[in-house]
Amino acid sequence: ETAACVGGANANLGCITNADCPSGSCSTFIQSCPICDPTSSKCNAGPNDGLACTPGDGALGGEYPTSHDCPPPPANNLGALPIAFVLDSGTVSKTSVDLPDQANVFCGFCKNKSLNTFARRCNGLASGAACTCAVGVPCAACSGAPCLPVACTANTDCAAVTGFVSCGQRTSGAFCSGDPTSAVNPCSDLARTIVETGAPAGALTTGGAAKPAKLVSIFCIPLTFSSLVDSAADLPGPGAVALQGTTQALP
């Protein structure tokens, strides 16, 4: 494993300790996005290397601060994941179901249950042609339509997907930090219901003070079809988020 300086005079040079990185830090990490150097406010890598940027919020060290102004190289793009990220200020919940080939499923996709691999078809349709393009981007093999995993709620939805006739997700349940197949850390307390509680800002007056609010969402995260990413993130599977902020009615 190698380490490099993040920020400072020796940015991107090899290091052993923080002492090797004046005004920066020595970090060992896999960083997919270039950071926006908080000292120079310029991207330190990627297609916008050296261009001006606005640092995002976050701890100033290691992989932060990132910025939308500093995208990763296009070659690193895994595609555009279609996620139904619908935010709500109320209470939202999602409960798993037990399917014939897998119990405790939140997010079903057509799979080969023996190999735990998933189908990829044009437009994400069971009747679509097989494709291998990056997920969610225009695919020539699909006449410009996206190449997507096939969502399902039952095995019957996958009957026409040759080789992938089982409906399920990569791993049963949700948010397990261990290995469900391991006798050492079996994750016996897998979540069966996910609940997120938001908070509306309440009554606002034009020009009045900002009021706190919280928006929440529960969603399914499809595959990227990168074995490294999907295994590390346990995809496909459920996700949940709670975003806190303030709301103000401006004149």
Accessible surface in RSA format (square Angstrom, percent):
REM  Atomic radii and reference values for relative SASA: ProtOr
REM  Chains: A
REM  Algorithm: Lee & Richards
REM  Probe-radius: 1.40
REM  Slices: 20
REM RES _ NUM      All-atoms   Total-Side   Main-Chain    Non-polar    All polar
REM                ABS   REL    ABS   REL    ABS   REL    ABS   REL    ABS   REL
RES GLU A   1   195.96 112.5 106.10  80.3  89.86 213.9  52.91 102.3 143.05 116.8
RES THR A   2   123.32  87.7 107.41 108.9  15.91  37.9  78.96 106.1  44.36  67.1
RES ALA A   3    21.51  19.8   9.21  14.2  12.30  28.0  11.23  15.8  10.29  27.2
RES ALA A   4    38.16  35.1  37.45  57.8   0.71   1.6  37.45  52.7   0.71   1.9
RES CYS A   5     2.01   1.5   0.14   0.2   1.87   4.4   0.00   0.0   2.01   2.2
RES VAL A   6    17.30  11.4  12.58  11.4   4.72  11.4  13.21  11.5   4.09  11.1
RES GLY A   7     7.41   9.1   0.00   N/A   7.41   9.1   7.05  19.4   0.36   0.8
RES GLY A   8    20.86  25.7   0.00   N/A  20.86  25.7   8.86  24.3  12.01  26.9
RES ALA A   9    92.51  85.1  48.90  75.5  43.62  99.2  61.81  87.0  30.71  81.3
RES ASN A  10    45.99  31.7  45.98  44.4   0.01   0.0   1.22   2.9  44.77  43.3
RES ALA A  11    30.49  28.0  17.21  26.6  13.28  30.2  17.21  24.2  13.28  35.2
RES ASN A  12    92.91  64.1  68.80  66.5  24.12  58.1  27.48  66.1  65.44  63.2
RES LEU A  13   105.01  58.5 103.34  73.9   1.67   4.2 105.01  73.7   0.00   0.0
RES GLY A  14    62.06  76.5   0.00   N/A  62.06  76.5  30.56  83.9  31.50  70.5
RES CYS A  15    18.40  13.9   0.00   0.0  18.40  43.3   4.87  12.3  13.54  14.6
RES ILE A  16   155.27  88.4 131.02  97.6  24.25  58.4 134.57  96.9  20.69  56.1
RES THR A  17    73.97  52.6  68.94  69.9   5.03  12.0  65.84  88.4   8.13  12.3
RES ASN A  18    93.39  64.4  83.08  80.3  10.31  24.8  25.10  60.4  68.29  66.0
RES ALA A  19    92.83  85.4  55.63  85.8  37.20  84.6  68.66  96.7  24.17  64.0
RES ASP A  20    58.85  41.2  48.94  48.7   9.91  23.4  17.39  40.9  41.46  41.3
RES CYS A  21     2.26   1.7   0.00   0.0   2.26   5.3   0.02   0.1   2.23   2.4
RES PRO A  22    72.55  52.9  60.54  55.2  12.01  43.7  72.51  59.9   0.04   0.2
RES SER A  23   105.54  89.2  59.12  78.9  46.42 106.9  40.70  86.7  64.84  90.8
RES GLY A  24    27.15  33.5   0.00   N/A  27.15  33.5   8.98  24.7  18.17  40.7
RES SER A  25    27.91  23.6  27.79  37.1   0.12   0.3  26.03  55.4   1.88   2.6
RES CYS A  26    27.96  21.2   6.60   7.4  21.37  50.2   2.26   5.7  25.71  27.7
RES SER A  27    21.75  18.4  13.38  17.9   8.37  19.3   8.77  18.7  12.98  18.2
RES THR A  28    67.72  48.2  45.60  46.2  22.12  52.7  22.10  29.7  45.62  69.0
RES PHE A  29    76.37  38.2  38.03  23.6  38.34  99.8  48.70  29.5  27.67  79.2
RES ILE A  30   173.30  98.6 143.47 106.9  29.84  71.9 146.96 105.8  26.34  71.5
RES GLN A  31    58.08  32.5  28.02  20.5  30.06  71.6  18.51  39.4  39.56  30.0
RES SER A  32    77.97  65.9  66.23  88.4  11.74  27.0  46.53  99.1  31.43  44.0
RES CYS A  33    42.46  32.1  41.82  46.6   0.64   1.5   4.22  10.7  38.24  41.2
RES PRO A  34    10.96   8.0   3.84   3.5   7.13  25.9  10.09   8.3   0.88   5.5
RES ILE A  35     4.83   2.7   4.48   3.3   0.35   0.9   4.48   3.2   0.35   1.0
RES CYS A  36     0.00   0.0   0.00   0.0   0.00   0.0   0.00   0.0   0.00   0.0
RES ASP A  37    17.13  12.0  17.13  17.1   0.00   0.0   2.24   5.3  14.90  14.9
RES PRO A  38    59.96  43.7  36.23  33.0  23.72  86.2  37.03  30.6  22.93 142.5
RES THR A  39   114.37  81.3  80.68  81.8  33.68  80.3  69.24  93.0  45.12  68.2
RES SER A  40    59.04  49.9  36.19  48.3  22.85  52.6  40.04  85.3  19.00  26.6
RES SER A  41    45.80  38.7  44.82  59.8   0.98   2.3  22.03  46.9  23.77  33.3
RES LYS A  42   103.72  50.6 103.05  63.2   0.67   1.6  47.13  42.4  56.59  60.3
RES CYS A  43     3.60   2.7   0.10   0.1   3.50   8.2   0.00   0.0   3.60   3.9
RES ASN A  44    33.13  22.8  20.98  20.3  12.15  29.3  14.71  35.4  18.42  17.8
RES ALA A  45    41.35  38.0  38.17  58.9   3.18   7.2  41.23  58.1   0.12   0.3
RES GLY A  46    23.47  28.9   0.00   N/A  23.47  28.9   5.76  15.8  17.71  39.7
RES PRO A  47    76.50  55.8  33.82  30.8  42.67 155.1  48.65  40.2  27.84 173.1
RES ASN A  48    43.92  30.3  43.60  42.1   0.32   0.8   0.59   1.4  43.34  41.9
RES ASP A  49    89.21  62.5  68.62  68.3  20.60  48.7  15.64  36.8  73.57  73.4
RES GLY A  50    39.27  48.4   0.00   N/A  39.27  48.4  26.61  73.0  12.67  28.4
RES LEU A  51   105.13  58.6 103.17  73.8   1.96   4.9 105.13  73.8   0.00   0.0
RES ALA A  52    85.81  78.9  64.39  99.4  21.42  48.7  64.64  91.0  21.18  56.1
RES CYS A  53    11.58   8.8   0.00   0.0  11.58  27.2   3.83   9.7   7.75   8.4
RES THR A  54    99.11  70.5  93.46  94.7   5.65  13.5  61.40  82.5  37.71  57.0
RES PRO A  55    47.12  34.3  31.94  29.1  15.19  55.2  31.94  26.4  15.19  94.4
RES GLY A  56    33.65  41.5   0.00   N/A  33.65  41.5  27.44  75.3   6.20  13.9
RES ASP A  57   152.10 106.5 122.21 121.6  29.89  70.7  43.88 103.3 108.22 107.9
RES GLY A  58    42.57  52.5   0.00   N/A  42.57  52.5  22.35  61.3  20.22  45.3
RES ALA A  59    75.52  69.4  56.62  87.4  18.89  43.0  68.52  96.5   7.00  18.5
RES LEU A  60   131.76  73.4  92.97  66.5  38.79  97.5  95.70  67.2  36.06  97.0
RES GLY A  61    28.01  34.5   0.00   N/A  28.01  34.5  23.40  64.2   4.61  10.3
RES GLY A  62    15.51  19.1   0.00   N/A  15.51  19.1  10.51  28.8   5.00  11.2
RES GLU A  63    73.43  42.2  73.43  55.6   0.00   0.0  23.33  45.1  50.09  40.9
RES TYR A  64    84.92  39.6  82.70  47.1   2.22   5.8  36.71  27.6  48.21  59.4
RES PRO A  65     0.83   0.6   0.83   0.8   0.00   0.0   0.83   0.7   0.00   0.0
RES THR A  66    47.07  33.5  45.96  46.6   1.10   2.6  18.88  25.4  28.18  42.6
RES SER A  67    16.76  14.2   1.56   2.1  15.20  35.0   7.99  17.0   8.77  12.3
RES HIS A  68   192.64 105.3 163.33 113.5  29.31  75.0 115.82 119.4  76.82  89.4
RES ASP A  69    60.18  42.2  52.85  52.6   7.33  17.3  13.85  32.6  46.33  46.2
RES CYS A  70     1.26   1.0   0.00   0.0   1.26   3.0   0.18   0.5   1.08   1.2
RES PRO A  71    50.98  37.2  45.94  41.9   5.03  18.3  50.88  42.0   0.10   0.6
RES PRO A  72    42.71  31.1  37.61  34.3   5.10  18.5  37.61  31.1   5.10  31.7
RES PRO A  73    52.32  38.1  51.81  47.2   0.51   1.9  51.84  42.8   0.48   3.0
RES PRO A  74   107.17  78.1  89.83  81.9  17.34  63.0  97.46  80.5   9.71  60.4
RES ALA A  75    99.79  91.7  58.89  90.9  40.89  93.0  71.79 101.1  28.00  74.2
RES ASN A  76    85.02  58.6  64.21  62.0  20.81  50.1  18.62  44.8  66.40  64.2
RES ASN A  77    92.00  63.4  68.75  66.4  23.25  56.0  20.32  48.9  71.68  69.3
RES LEU A  78    75.95  42.3  67.86  48.5   8.09  20.3  70.81  49.7   5.14  13.8
RES GLY A  79    18.82  23.2   0.00   N/A  18.82  23.2   0.41   1.1  18.41  41.2
RES ALA A  80    58.21  53.5  49.19  75.9   9.02  20.5  55.96  78.8   2.25   6.0
RES LEU A  81    56.54  31.5  32.70  23.4  23.84  59.9  32.70  23.0  23.84  64.1
RES PRO A  82    71.44  52.1  46.10  42.0  25.34  92.1  58.89  48.6  12.55  78.0
RES ILE A  83    61.47  35.0  36.44  27.1  25.03  60.3  37.56  27.0  23.92  64.9
RES ALA A  84    74.72  68.7  56.38  87.0  18.35  41.7  66.11  93.1   8.61  22.8
RES PHE A  85    93.02  46.5  71.55  44.3  21.46  55.9  71.62  43.4  21.40  61.2
RES VAL A  86   111.06  73.1 101.77  92.1   9.29  22.4 105.15  91.4   5.92  16.0
RES LEU A  87    65.93  36.7  38.89  27.8  27.04  68.0  38.89  27.3  27.04  72.8
RES ASP A  88    62.64  43.9  57.73  57.5   4.91  11.6   9.51  22.4  53.13  53.0
RES SER A  89    38.88  32.9  35.15  46.9   3.72   8.6   8.10  17.2  30.78  43.1
RES GLY A  90    32.05  39.5   0.00   N/A  32.05  39.5  31.59  86.7   0.46   1.0
RES THR A  91    88.93  63.2  56.92  57.7  32.00  76.3  39.08  52.5  49.84  75.3
RES VAL A  92    37.76  24.8  32.82  29.7   4.94  11.9  37.76  32.8   0.00   0.0
RES SER A  93    73.65  62.2  43.64  58.2  30.01  69.1   8.15  17.3  65.50  91.8
RES LYS A  94    66.81  32.6  61.61  37.8   5.19  12.4  22.14  19.9  44.67  47.6
RES THR A  95    83.22  59.2  64.79  65.7  18.44  43.9  48.10  64.6  35.13  53.1
RES SER A  96     6.47   5.5   0.00   0.0   6.47  14.9   0.00   0.0   6.47   9.1
RES VAL A  97    80.16  52.7  76.19  69.0   3.96   9.5  80.16  69.6   0.00   0.0
RES ASP A  98    90.71  63.5  60.49  60.2  30.23  71.5  25.53  60.1  65.19  65.0
RES LEU A  99    25.60  14.3  14.94  10.7  10.66  26.8  16.10  11.3   9.50  25.6
RES PRO A 100   112.26  81.8  67.33  61.4  44.93 163.3  81.16  67.0  31.10 193.3
RES ASP A 101    53.46  37.4  20.80  20.7  32.66  77.2   7.94  18.7  45.52  45.4
RES GLN A 102    27.39  15.3  19.36  14.1   8.03  19.1  18.48  39.3   8.91   6.8
RES ALA A 103    54.71  50.3  47.99  74.1   6.72  15.3  48.05  67.7   6.66  17.6
RES ASN A 104    10.61   7.3  10.61  10.3   0.00   0.0   4.56  11.0   6.04   5.8
RES VAL A 105     4.48   2.9   2.50   2.3   1.98   4.8   2.50   2.2   1.98   5.4
RES PHE A 106    12.42   6.2   0.00   0.0  12.42  32.3   1.11   0.7  11.32  32.4
RES CYS A 107     2.94   2.2   0.21   0.2   2.74   6.4   2.94   7.5   0.00   0.0
RES GLY A 108    11.29  13.9   0.00   N/A  11.29  13.9   0.95   2.6  10.34  23.2
RES PHE A 109    16.06   8.0  16.06   9.9   0.00   0.0  16.06   9.7   0.00   0.0
RES CYS A 110     0.25   0.2   0.00   0.0   0.25   0.6   0.00   0.0   0.25   0.3
RES LYS A 111    13.25   6.5  13.10   8.0   0.15   0.3   1.43   1.3  11.82  12.6
RES ASN A 112    38.43  26.5  35.08  33.9   3.35   8.1   4.37  10.5  34.06  32.9
RES LYS A 113   127.85  62.4 104.98  64.4  22.88  54.5  64.36  57.9  63.49  67.6
RES SER A 114   101.49  85.8  62.48  83.4  39.01  89.9  38.29  81.5  63.20  88.5
RES LEU A 115   127.13  70.8 104.92  75.1  22.21  55.8 109.14  76.6  17.99  48.4
RES ASN A 116    53.07  36.6  45.76  44.2   7.31  17.6  22.53  54.2  30.53  29.5
RES THR A 117    62.95  44.8  59.66  60.5   3.29   7.8  59.12  79.4   3.83   5.8
RES PHE A 118    15.07   7.5   2.21   1.4  12.86  33.5   2.21   1.3  12.86  36.8
RES ALA A 119     0.65   0.6   0.00   0.0   0.65   1.5   0.46   0.6   0.19   0.5
RES ARG A 120    48.17  20.2  45.28  23.1   2.89   6.9   6.09   8.3  42.08  25.5
RES ARG A 121    29.24  12.3  29.24  14.9   0.00   0.0   0.00   0.0  29.24  17.7
RES CYS A 122    15.15  11.5  14.38  16.0   0.78   1.8  12.45  31.5   2.70   2.9
RES ASN A 123    75.30  51.9  61.26  59.2  14.04  33.8   6.05  14.6  69.25  66.9
RES GLY A 124    15.24  18.8   0.00   N/A  15.24  18.8   3.18   8.7  12.06  27.0
RES LEU A 125    96.20  53.6  94.93  67.9   1.27   3.2  96.20  67.6   0.00   0.0
RES ALA A 126    29.81  27.4  20.44  31.5   9.38  21.3  20.44  28.8   9.38  24.8
RES SER A 127   104.32  88.2  67.30  89.8  37.02  85.3  52.16 111.1  52.16  73.1
RES GLY A 128    18.25  22.5   0.00   N/A  18.25  22.5  10.82  29.7   7.44  16.7
RES ALA A 129    63.00  57.9  47.53  73.4  15.47  35.2  58.10  81.8   4.90  13.0
RES ALA A 130    71.35  65.6  48.31  74.6  23.04  52.4  48.60  68.4  22.75  60.3
RES CYS A 131     9.77   7.4   0.00   0.0   9.77  23.0   4.99  12.6   4.77   5.1
RES THR A 132   117.42  83.5  98.63 100.0  18.79  44.8  64.83  87.1  52.59  79.5
RES CYS A 133    36.36  27.5  27.25  30.4   9.11  21.4  13.27  33.6  23.09  24.9
RES ALA A 134    43.48  40.0  27.71  42.8  15.76  35.9  35.50  50.0   7.98  21.1
RES VAL A 135     0.00   0.0   0.00   0.0   0.00   0.0   0.00   0.0   0.00   0.0
RES GLY A 136    24.72  30.5   0.00   N/A  24.72  30.5   4.09  11.2  20.63  46.2
RES VAL A 137    41.73  27.5  40.99  37.1   0.74   1.8  41.73  36.3   0.00   0.0
RES PRO A 138   112.30  81.8  92.01  83.9  20.30  73.8  93.25  77.0  19.05 118.4
RES CYS A 139     0.94   0.7   0.00   0.0   0.94   2.2   0.81   2.1   0.13   0.1
RES ALA A 140   101.01  92.9  68.81 106.2  32.20  73.3  77.47 109.1  23.54  62.4
RES ALA A 141    72.04  66.2  35.62  55.0  36.42  82.8  48.76  68.7  23.28  61.7
RES CYS A 142    12.74   9.6   0.02   0.0  12.72  29.9   5.63  14.3   7.11   7.7
RES SER A 143   116.41  98.4  75.06 100.2  41.35  95.3  48.83 104.0  67.58  94.7
RES GLY A 144    41.07  50.6   0.00   N/A  41.07  50.6  26.08  71.6  14.98  33.6
RES ALA A 145    23.50  21.6  15.92  24.6   7.59  17.3  22.36  31.5   1.14   3.0
RES PRO A 146    40.47  29.5  40.47  36.9   0.00   0.0  40.47  33.4   0.00   0.0
RES CYS A 147     0.00   0.0   0.00   0.0   0.00   0.0   0.00   0.0   0.00   0.0
RES LEU A 148    28.60  15.9  28.60  20.5   0.00   0.0  28.60  20.1   0.00   0.0
RES PRO A 149     8.18   6.0   2.38   2.2   5.80  21.1   2.38   2.0   5.80  36.1
RES VAL A 150     4.28   2.8   4.08   3.7   0.20   0.5   4.08   3.5   0.20   0.5
RES ALA A 151    69.90  64.3  53.87  83.1  16.03  36.5  54.10  76.2  15.80  41.8
RES CYS A 152    11.19   8.5   0.00   0.0  11.19  26.3   4.68  11.9   6.51   7.0
RES THR A 153   110.65  78.7  97.30  98.6  13.35  31.8  80.51 108.1  30.14  45.6
RES ALA A 154    36.30  33.4  36.30  56.0   0.00   0.0  36.30  51.1   0.00   0.0
RES ASN A 155    36.75  25.3  32.90  31.8   3.84   9.3  19.38  46.7  17.36  16.8
RES THR A 156   113.74  80.9  96.05  97.4  17.68  42.1  84.28 113.2  29.46  44.5
RES ASP A 157    61.72  43.2  47.18  47.0  14.55  34.4  18.46  43.4  43.27  43.2
RES CYS A 158     0.00   0.0   0.00   0.0   0.00   0.0   0.00   0.0   0.00   0.0
RES ALA A 159    75.88  69.8  49.89  77.0  25.98  59.1  54.06  76.1  21.82  57.8
RES ALA A 160    75.92  69.8  47.37  73.1  28.55  64.9  57.80  81.4  18.12  48.0
RES VAL A 161     0.29   0.2   0.00   0.0   0.29   0.7   0.29   0.3   0.00   0.0
RES THR A 162   117.17  83.3 105.36 106.8  11.81  28.1  78.23 105.1  38.94  58.9
RES GLY A 163    40.41  49.8   0.00   N/A  40.41  49.8  33.33  91.5   7.09  15.9
RES PHE A 164    44.87  22.5  44.87  27.8   0.00   0.0  44.87  27.2   0.00   0.0
RES VAL A 165    83.39  54.9  78.02  70.6   5.37  12.9  78.02  67.8   5.37  14.6
RES SER A 166     3.58   3.0   3.53   4.7   0.05   0.1   2.68   5.7   0.89   1.3
RES CYS A 167     0.16   0.1   0.00   0.0   0.16   0.4   0.00   0.0   0.16   0.2
RES GLY A 168     0.03   0.0   0.00   N/A   0.03   0.0   0.03   0.1   0.00   0.0
RES GLN A 169     1.35   0.8   1.35   1.0   0.00   0.0   0.00   0.0   1.35   1.0
RES ARG A 170    71.58  30.1  62.95  32.1   8.62  20.5   0.97   1.3  70.61  42.8
RES THR A 171    30.01  21.3  23.72  24.0   6.29  15.0  13.01  17.5  17.00  25.7
RES SER A 172    30.10  25.4  26.06  34.8   4.04   9.3  13.58  28.9  16.53  23.2
RES GLY A 173     2.34   2.9   0.00   N/A   2.34   2.9   0.12   0.3   2.22   5.0
RES ALA A 174     6.83   6.3   0.00   0.0   6.83  15.5   5.11   7.2   1.72   4.6
RES PHE A 175   126.16  63.1  80.18  49.7  45.98 119.6  94.10  57.1  32.06  91.7
RES CYS A 176    36.02  27.2   4.44   5.0  31.58  74.2   9.63  24.4  26.39  28.5
RES SER A 177   121.32 102.5  77.70 103.7  43.61 100.5  57.03 121.4  64.28  90.1
RES GLY A 178    23.64  29.2   0.00   N/A  23.64  29.2   9.84  27.0  13.80  30.9
RES ASP A 179    69.27  48.5  64.86  64.6   4.41  10.4  28.81  67.8  40.46  40.4
RES PRO A 180    47.99  35.0  27.49  25.1  20.51  74.5  27.49  22.7  20.51 127.5
RES THR A 181   125.71  89.4  88.37  89.6  37.34  89.0  82.37 110.6  43.33  65.5
RES SER A 182    31.46  26.6  21.85  29.2   9.62  22.2  18.57  39.5  12.90  18.1
RES ALA A 183   106.98  98.4  66.87 103.2  40.12  91.3  76.73 108.1  30.25  80.1
RES VAL A 184   142.33  93.7 114.10 103.3  28.24  68.0 119.25 103.6  23.08  62.6
RES ASN A 185    72.14  49.7  71.85  69.4   0.29   0.7  20.49  49.3  51.64  49.9
RES PRO A 186    59.60  43.4  55.09  50.2   4.51  16.4  55.09  45.5   4.51  28.0
RES CYS A 187    13.40  10.1   5.97   6.7   7.42  17.4   5.99  15.2   7.41   8.0
RES SER A 188   109.25  92.3  67.44  90.0  41.80  96.3  45.42  96.7  63.82  89.4
RES ASP A 189   129.18  90.5 101.56 101.1  27.61  65.3  48.11 113.2  81.07  80.8
RES LEU A 190    39.53  22.0  23.20  16.6  16.32  41.0  25.98  18.2  13.54  36.4
RES ALA A 191    31.05  28.6  21.01  32.4  10.05  22.9  29.50  41.5   1.56   4.1
RES ARG A 192   106.86  44.9 101.92  52.0   4.94  11.8  56.84  77.7  50.02  30.3
RES THR A 193    67.62  48.1  46.36  47.0  21.26  50.7  31.37  42.1  36.25  54.8
RES ILE A 194    11.66   6.6   8.45   6.3   3.21   7.7  11.66   8.4   0.00   0.0
RES VAL A 195    85.06  56.0  58.55  53.0  26.51  63.9  58.55  50.9  26.51  71.9
RES GLU A 196    34.87  20.0  33.03  25.0   1.84   4.4   2.62   5.1  32.25  26.3
RES THR A 197    76.64  54.5  69.82  70.8   6.81  16.2  53.18  71.4  23.46  35.5
RES GLY A 198    10.23  12.6   0.00   N/A  10.23  12.6   0.00   0.0  10.23  22.9
RES ALA A 199    42.96  39.5  42.10  65.0   0.86   2.0  42.96  60.5   0.00   0.0
RES PRO A 200    92.77  67.6  77.46  70.6  15.31  55.7  79.77  65.9  13.00  80.8
RES ALA A 201    20.57  18.9   6.87  10.6  13.70  31.2   6.87   9.7  13.70  36.3
RES GLY A 202    50.21  61.9   0.00   N/A  50.21  61.9  36.32  99.7  13.89  31.1
RES ALA A 203    82.99  76.3  63.46  97.9  19.52  44.4  74.49 104.9   8.49  22.5
RES LEU A 204    62.16  34.6  30.77  22.0  31.39  78.9  31.03  21.8  31.13  83.8
RES THR A 205    97.66  69.5  89.24  90.5   8.43  20.1  77.29 103.8  20.37  30.8
RES THR A 206   100.82  71.7  70.92  71.9  29.90  71.2  38.00  51.0  62.82  95.0
RES GLY A 207    48.53  59.9   0.00   N/A  48.53  59.9  17.03  46.7  31.50  70.6
RES GLY A 208    20.24  25.0   0.00   N/A  20.24  25.0  19.48  53.5   0.76   1.7
RES ALA A 209    82.49  75.8  60.05  92.7  22.45  51.1  68.65  96.7  13.85  36.7
RES ALA A 210    45.72  42.0  23.34  36.0  22.38  50.9  23.34  32.9  22.38  59.3
RES LYS A 211    78.31  38.2  78.31  48.1   0.00   0.0  46.05  41.4  32.26  34.4
RES PRO A 212   104.76  76.4  98.68  90.0   6.09  22.1  98.87  81.6   5.89  36.6
RES ALA A 213    16.41  15.1   9.39  14.5   7.02  16.0  13.20  18.6   3.21   8.5
RES LYS A 214    57.04  27.8  56.71  34.8   0.33   0.8  13.40  12.1  43.64  46.5
RES LEU A 215    71.58  39.9  71.58  51.2   0.00   0.0  71.58  50.3   0.00   0.0
RES VAL A 216     0.13   0.1   0.13   0.1   0.00   0.0   0.13   0.1   0.00   0.0
RES SER A 217     1.46   1.2   0.70   0.9   0.76   1.8   0.76   1.6   0.70   1.0
RES ILE A 218    28.40  16.2   4.81   3.6  23.59  56.9   4.81   3.5  23.59  64.0
RES PHE A 219    24.48  12.2  18.16  11.2   6.32  16.5  24.48  14.8   0.00   0.0
RES CYS A 220    37.19  28.1  30.69  34.2   6.50  15.3  15.97  40.5  21.22  22.9
RES ILE A 221    39.41  22.4  39.41  29.4   0.00   0.0  39.41  28.4   0.00   0.0
RES PRO A 222     4.57   3.3   4.57   4.2   0.00   0.0   4.57   3.8   0.00   0.0
RES LEU A 223     8.86   4.9   8.86   6.3   0.00   0.0   8.86   6.2   0.00   0.0
RES THR A 224    12.52   8.9   5.91   6.0   6.61  15.8   5.91   7.9   6.61  10.0
RES PHE A 225    50.03  25.0  18.25  11.3  31.77  82.7  23.32  14.1  26.71  76.4
RES SER A 226    27.25  23.0  19.69  26.3   7.56  17.4  14.18  30.2  13.06  18.3
RES SER A 227    97.55  82.4  80.91 108.0  16.64  38.3  55.44 118.1  42.11  59.0
RES LEU A 228   137.07  76.3 132.75  95.0   4.32  10.9 136.67  96.0   0.39   1.1
RES VAL A 229    49.43  32.5  46.11  41.7   3.32   8.0  49.30  42.8   0.13   0.4
RES ASP A 230     6.51   4.6   6.51   6.5   0.00   0.0   3.24   7.6   3.26   3.3
RES SER A 231    57.95  49.0  39.58  52.8  18.37  42.3  26.52  56.5  31.43  44.0
RES ALA A 232    89.38  82.2  46.32  71.5  43.06  98.0  58.73  82.7  30.65  81.2
RES ALA A 233    55.83  51.3  30.26  46.7  25.57  58.2  40.36  56.8  15.47  41.0
RES ASP A 234    57.07  40.0  52.63  52.4   4.44  10.5  26.67  62.8  30.40  30.3
RES LEU A 235    12.63   7.0  12.63   9.0   0.00   0.0  12.63   8.9   0.00   0.0
RES PRO A 236     0.79   0.6   0.00   0.0   0.79   2.9   0.00   0.0   0.79   4.9
RES GLY A 237     4.89   6.0   0.00   N/A   4.89   6.0   4.89  13.4   0.00   0.0
RES PRO A 238    18.23  13.3   6.68   6.1  11.56  42.0   6.68   5.5  11.56  71.8
RES GLY A 239     6.38   7.9   0.00   N/A   6.38   7.9   6.38  17.5   0.00   0.0
RES ALA A 240    33.61  30.9   5.27   8.1  28.34  64.5   5.27   7.4  28.34  75.1
RES VAL A 241    36.41  24.0  31.28  28.3   5.13  12.4  36.41  31.6   0.00   0.0
RES ALA A 242    49.22  45.3  23.81  36.7  25.42  57.8  23.81  33.5  25.42  67.3
RES LEU A 243    81.78  45.5  77.01  55.1   4.77  12.0  79.05  55.5   2.72   7.3
RES GLN A 244   148.23  82.9 112.51  82.2  35.72  85.0  33.27  70.8 114.97  87.2
RES GLY A 245    41.00  50.6   0.00   N/A  41.00  50.6  35.84  98.4   5.16  11.5
RES THR A 246   102.80  73.1  70.04  71.0  32.76  78.1  41.38  55.6  61.42  92.8
RES THR A 247    57.06  40.6  53.32  54.1   3.74   8.9  38.89  52.2  18.17  27.5
RES GLN A 248    85.82  48.0  61.08  44.6  24.74  58.9   9.11  19.4  76.71  58.2
RES ALA A 249    32.12  29.5  23.28  35.9   8.84  20.1  31.03  43.7   1.09   2.9
RES LEU A 250   130.56  72.7 104.52  74.8  26.04  65.5 104.52  73.4  26.04  70.1
RES PRO A 251   140.46 102.4  78.17  71.3  62.29 226.4 109.04  90.0  31.42 195.3
END  Absolute sums over single chains surface
CHAIN  1 A    13895.7      10055.5       3840.3       8477.5       5418.2
END  Absolute sums over all chains
TOTAL         13895.7      10055.5       3840.3       8477.5       5418.2
